[in-house]
Amino acid sequence: MPYIPHTNEDVKEMLDAIGVTSIEQLFDEIPQSIRAGKLFHVPAGENEMAVLRDMAARAQQDSGALCFIGAGAYEHHIPAVVWDVAARGEFMTAYTPYQAEASQGTLQLIYEYQTMMTQLTAMDVSNASLYDGASGLAEAVLMAVRANRKSKSRRVLMPVSVHPHYRQTCHSITRNQNIELLDLPYDPISGQVSLDALKEYEGQDIAALVIAQPNFFGVLENVSALTDWAYARGVLVIAVCNPVALALLTPPGEWGEQGADIAVGDGQPLGVPLSSGGPYFGYLCCKQEIVRQMPGRIIGRTVDQAGREGFVLTLQAREQHIRRSKATSNICTNQGWVVTAATIYMSLLGHQGLYQVALASHQNLIKLKQGISPLKGVSLRFSSASFHEAVLDLKYPADQVLAIMAQDNIMGGFDLQAAYGWSHSLLVCTTETKSDADIQLFVQVLGRALEKLSAQSTAN
């Protein structure tokens, strides 16, 4: 169906028919005090040609650059067949599967995705996906507060080492729902959340504990000890995990004696390109006991009267199906097409392929650490083991180092100044896409950048 905008005459005719003089009157029930007002920072609209030129120019800035950034979005190799298949019309234009008899292909694909995610996380149930990892964590917090009927506090322990964007999103979504997110500090030496940090909350009413594995610094947490602490005190555990890392690490369903209650994260590493920030998708899995509190939808497999296999919407506690006040979520959305690509990606690689991707990513980080060890003015900030990211402390400001490295077409990492106030620290990442030559080049360019800043400092 083509998009046909309304003319001014069309708008006037419709407004006259309902007896109002302006579109603004249709929103008179919304108090002025909570309206956004004029959007001063939103530029005026451009025509198609100007927008395409602007997007092409921005894309060109990244052309040919070696990326070592990470920080929640990861450059992995994506086999060409993944998006070739996903781009077929049956997948690309498939609509939301409300009519099971007309949507068997889409329903089966989501069912396969759910099966793979439960295997990857060792959880009982997976939904059909969420918008992204950050909003997924917010959903998990809301879900945990609803599910933990023993807790009345609506208080959630949120480590400072969780991705800062995830924490900001959680705060934005939960702050008006009487949910309190309590900052949980990390150990400055190890970079981990220690049991000592939890002593302050002994005997207090806490609804849930968030555990990131790995955390934003790339550090691996002592997940079993944290999970057992929570279980012994009636606190639900929300695991925030990089799905690729789970091919190498203990899955959240097996943490401690009882396992995590909810597992959530961003599925971007599973066959989704960086794409300048999206679209991505969020995954959410949980234990069977709390599945009724899960947002989104679940696809199930059944048989019809003739015994033929079919796929159906088994659970769909969404806002459009029931009263808004009773819905488990009013913000969740599944990213069907991106999930299609991720399902194809996981099908192609299988257990062994994902394991090899994770292992190669980790081994490349070891090589990078070994490469920078002789450099003067560079050190590792944390002592704990890492997956495929690490924080480097530099002698000179990180933004200056990155600017010099960019001149050699190296995206050298993520500046931690804005997120943590560390002006001389850099979060670097390696994946299986980096060759030995790439890592050697990174070390050389980083070394030259430090030498250049040293010379400038001496001259001044």
SULLINGI-V927778 format. One record per backbone hydrogen bond with DSSP energy under -0.5 kcal/mol. NH is the residue of the N-H (numbers start at 0). CO is the residue of the C=O. E is the energy in kcal/mol with one decimal. If there is no record, write none. Layout:
nh = <NH:NH>
co = <CO:CO>
e = <E:E>
This chain:
nh = <3:4:10:11:12:13:14:15:16:17:18:18:19:24:25:26:27:29:30:33:34:39:41:42:50:51:52:53:54:55:56:57:58:59:60:60:61:61:62:64:65:66:67:67:72:75:78:81:82:83:84:85:86:87:90:91:92:93:97:99:101:102:102:106:107:108:109:110:111:112:113:114:115:116:117:118:119:120:121:122:123:124:126:127:129:135:136:137:138:139:140:141:142:143:144:145:146:147:148:150:155:156:157:157:158:158:159:161:166:167:168:169:170:171:172:173:174:176:177:178:179:180:181:181:182:183:184:186:190:193:196:197:197:198:198:200:201:203:205:206:207:208:209:210:212:212:213:214:215:217:219:220:222:225:226:227:228:229:230:231:232:232:233:234:235:237:238:238:239:240:240:241:242:242:245:246:247:248:252:253:254:258:259:260:261:262:263:264:266:269:270:271:272:276:277:277:281:282:284:285:286:289:290:292:293:297:299:301:303:306:309:311:313:313:314:316:317:320:321:325:326:326:327:335:338:339:340:341:342:343:344:345:346:347:348:349:352:353:354:355:356:357:358:359:360:361:362:363:364:365:366:367:368:369:370:371:372:374:377:378:380:382:383:386:389:391:391:392:393:394:397:400:401:402:403:404:405:406:406:407:408:409:410:410:411:413:414:415:419:420:420:421:422:424:425:426:427:427:428:429:433:434:438:439:440:441:442:443:444:445:446:447:448:449:450:451:452:453:454:455:456:457:458:459>
co = <1:2:6:7:8:9:10:11:12:13:14:15:14:21:22:23:24:26:28:30:31:37:38:40:46:47:48:49:50:51:52:53:54:55:56:57:57:58:59:61:408:64:65:410:69:73:76:78:78:79:80:81:82:84:87:87:88:90:95:97:98:98:99:102:103:104:105:106:107:108:109:110:111:112:113:114:115:116:117:117:285:285:283:296:281:131:132:133:134:135:136:137:138:139:140:141:142:143:146:147:179:207:155:181:156:209:183:158:162:163:164:165:166:167:168:169:170:173:174:173:153:178:155:179:180:157:182:191:186:191:193:193:194:194:195:197:198:200:203:154:154:235:156:237:213:239:218:218:160:214:384:218:220:221:222:223:224:225:226:227:228:229:230:229:206:208:236:261:210:238:263:212:240:265:241:243:244:244:120:250:251:254:251:236:236:284:238:282:280:266:268:267:270:273:273:274:129:264:262:124:260:286:287:289:290:314:311:309:307:303:301:299:297:311:297:295:315:317:317:322:322:323:316:333:334:335:336:337:338:339:340:341:342:343:344:345:348:349:350:351:352:353:354:355:356:357:358:359:360:361:362:363:364:365:366:367:368:371:374:392:390:188:189:217:427:389:425:378:423:376:422:396:397:398:399:400:401:402:403:404:405:404:65:408:409:426:412:424:415:415:416:415:420:421:391:413:389:425:67:387:430:432:434:435:436:437:438:439:440:441:442:443:444:445:446:447:448:449:450:451:452:453:454:455>
e = <-0.6:-0.6:-2.2:-2.5:-2.4:-2.1:-2.6:-2.6:-1.6:-1.2:-0.8:-0.5:-2.2:-0.7:-1.6:-1.7:-1.4:-1.7:-0.6:-1.3:-1.2:-1.4:-1.2:-0.7:-2.1:-2.5:-2.1:-2.2:-2.6:-2.3:-2.1:-2.1:-2.4:-1.9:-1.0:-0.6:-0.6:-1.1:-1.1:-1.7:-2.3:-0.6:-0.6:-2.6:-0.9:-1.0:-0.5:-1.7:-0.6:-1.5:-2.4:-2.1:-1.6:-1.7:-1.3:-2.9:-2.1:-0.8:-2.3:-0.9:-1.4:-0.5:-1.4:-2.7:-2.5:-2.1:-2.3:-2.2:-2.5:-2.4:-2.9:-2.2:-2.3:-2.5:-2.2:-1.8:-2.3:-2.2:-1.5:-1.0:-0.8:-2.1:-2.2:-2.0:-3.0:-1.7:-1.9:-1.7:-2.3:-2.2:-2.3:-2.2:-2.7:-2.6:-2.2:-1.9:-2.5:-2.4:-1.8:-1.1:-2.9:-2.6:-0.6:-3.2:-0.5:-0.5:-2.6:-1.6:-2.1:-2.2:-2.3:-2.6:-2.3:-2.4:-2.1:-2.5:-2.0:-2.1:-0.6:-1.2:-2.6:-0.6:-3.1:-0.7:-0.6:-1.8:-0.5:-3.5:-2.6:-0.6:-0.9:-0.5:-0.8:-0.5:-1.0:-1.7:-1.6:-1.9:-0.9:-2.7:-1.1:-2.8:-2.4:-2.9:-0.5:-2.8:-0.5:-2.7:-3.1:-2.3:-2.5:-0.5:-1.9:-1.9:-2.5:-2.5:-2.0:-2.0:-2.7:-2.2:-0.6:-1.2:-1.4:-2.8:-2.1:-2.8:-0.6:-3.5:-2.9:-0.6:-2.1:-1.0:-0.6:-0.6:-1.1:-1.6:-1.9:-2.4:-2.4:-2.1:-1.6:-2.3:-3.0:-1.7:-2.0:-2.7:-3.0:-1.5:-3.5:-2.2:-1.4:-1.7:-0.5:-2.3:-0.8:-0.7:-2.3:-2.4:-3.0:-2.1:-1.7:-1.2:-1.5:-1.8:-1.7:-3.1:-2.7:-3.0:-2.3:-2.1:-2.5:-2.4:-2.0:-1.0:-1.6:-0.6:-2.5:-1.4:-1.1:-1.8:-0.8:-0.9:-0.8:-1.2:-2.7:-1.7:-1.7:-2.1:-2.6:-2.2:-2.6:-2.7:-2.2:-2.4:-2.3:-2.6:-1.7:-2.2:-2.0:-2.3:-2.2:-2.6:-2.7:-2.6:-2.1:-2.2:-2.8:-2.1:-1.3:-1.8:-2.0:-2.2:-2.7:-2.3:-2.1:-2.0:-1.1:-1.5:-0.9:-1.9:-2.4:-2.1:-0.9:-1.7:-1.9:-0.5:-3.5:-3.4:-3.7:-1.7:-2.8:-1.9:-2.8:-1.8:-1.8:-2.3:-2.3:-0.7:-0.7:-1.4:-1.9:-1.7:-3.2:-0.5:-1.2:-2.7:-0.6:-1.7:-2.3:-0.6:-2.0:-1.4:-1.0:-1.2:-2.5:-2.5:-2.8:-0.6:-1.7:-2.3:-1.6:-0.5:-2.1:-2.4:-2.3:-2.3:-2.3:-2.3:-2.9:-2.7:-2.4:-2.4:-2.3:-2.2:-2.2:-2.5:-2.2:-2.2:-2.4:-2.2:-2.2:-2.3:-2.3:-1.8>
